[in-house]
């Protein structure tokens, strides 16, 4: 359950950063994106270690998507 909360928080932070563009400094925006990226990574890691050997393809794809989201924020 913690992994879903982390990914949801990351999504919320990413949306907040987009909403705040132009209202706060670029450094503050970068900090929000950085924190969102860390939450994506943490959520993906927890998801990956919790997956049993025969887990479904959709669970694996969700984990990969969380890693991709983090990667996009760290570019």
C-alpha positions as CSV (number, residue, x, y, z in Angstrom):
1,X,0.0,0.0,0.0
2,X,2.9,2.4,0.7
3,X,4.1,2.1,-2.8
4,X,0.8,3.3,-4.3
5,X,0.8,6.2,-1.9
6,X,4.3,7.2,-2.9
7,X,3.5,7.1,-6.6
8,X,0.3,9.1,-5.9
9,X,2.3,11.7,-4.0
10,X,4.8,11.8,-6.8
11,X,2.0,12.4,-9.3
12,X,0.6,15.2,-7.1
13,X,4.0,16.8,-6.7
14,X,4.5,16.8,-10.5
15,X,1.1,18.3,-11.1
16,X,1.8,21.0,-8.4
17,X,5.1,21.9,-10.0
18,X,3.4,22.3,-13.4
19,X,0.8,24.5,-11.8
20,X,3.3,26.6,-10.0
21,X,5.4,27.4,-13.1
22,X,5.9,31.1,-13.3
23,X,4.8,31.6,-9.8
24,X,7.9,30.5,-7.9
25,X,11.6,30.4,-8.8
26,X,13.1,27.9,-11.1
27,X,15.1,26.5,-8.2
28,X,12.0,25.9,-6.2
29,X,10.3,24.2,-9.2
30,X,13.4,22.0,-9.6
31,X,13.2,21.0,-6.0
32,X,9.6,20.0,-6.3
33,X,10.4,17.9,-9.5
34,X,13.4,16.4,-7.7
35,X,11.2,15.3,-4.8
36,X,8.6,13.9,-7.1
37,X,11.4,11.9,-8.9
38,X,12.6,10.5,-5.6
39,X,9.1,9.4,-4.6
40,X,8.7,7.7,-8.0
41,X,12.0,5.9,-7.5
42,X,11.1,4.8,-3.9
43,X,7.6,3.6,-5.0
44,X,9.0,1.7,-8.0
45,X,11.7,0.1,-5.8
46,X,9.1,-1.0,-3.2
47,X,6.9,-2.3,-6.0
48,X,9.8,-4.2,-7.5
49,X,10.9,-5.9,-4.3
50,X,7.3,-6.8,-3.4
51,X,6.6,-8.6,-6.6
52,X,6.5,-12.3,-6.4
53,X,8.3,-14.3,-9.1
54,X,5.2,-15.0,-11.1
55,X,3.6,-11.5,-10.8
56,X,1.4,-10.2,-13.6
57,X,2.6,-8.3,-16.6
58,X,0.6,-5.3,-15.6
59,X,2.3,-5.0,-12.2
60,X,5.7,-5.2,-13.9
61,X,4.6,-2.5,-16.4
62,X,3.5,-0.2,-13.5
63,X,6.9,-0.6,-11.9
64,X,8.7,0.2,-15.2
65,X,6.4,3.2,-15.7
66,X,7.3,4.6,-12.3
67,X,11.0,4.3,-13.2
68,X,10.4,6.0,-16.5
69,X,8.5,8.8,-14.8
70,X,11.5,9.4,-12.4
71,X,13.9,9.3,-15.3
72,X,12.0,12.0,-17.2
73,X,12.1,14.2,-14.2
74,X,15.8,13.9,-13.7
75,X,16.7,14.9,-17.3
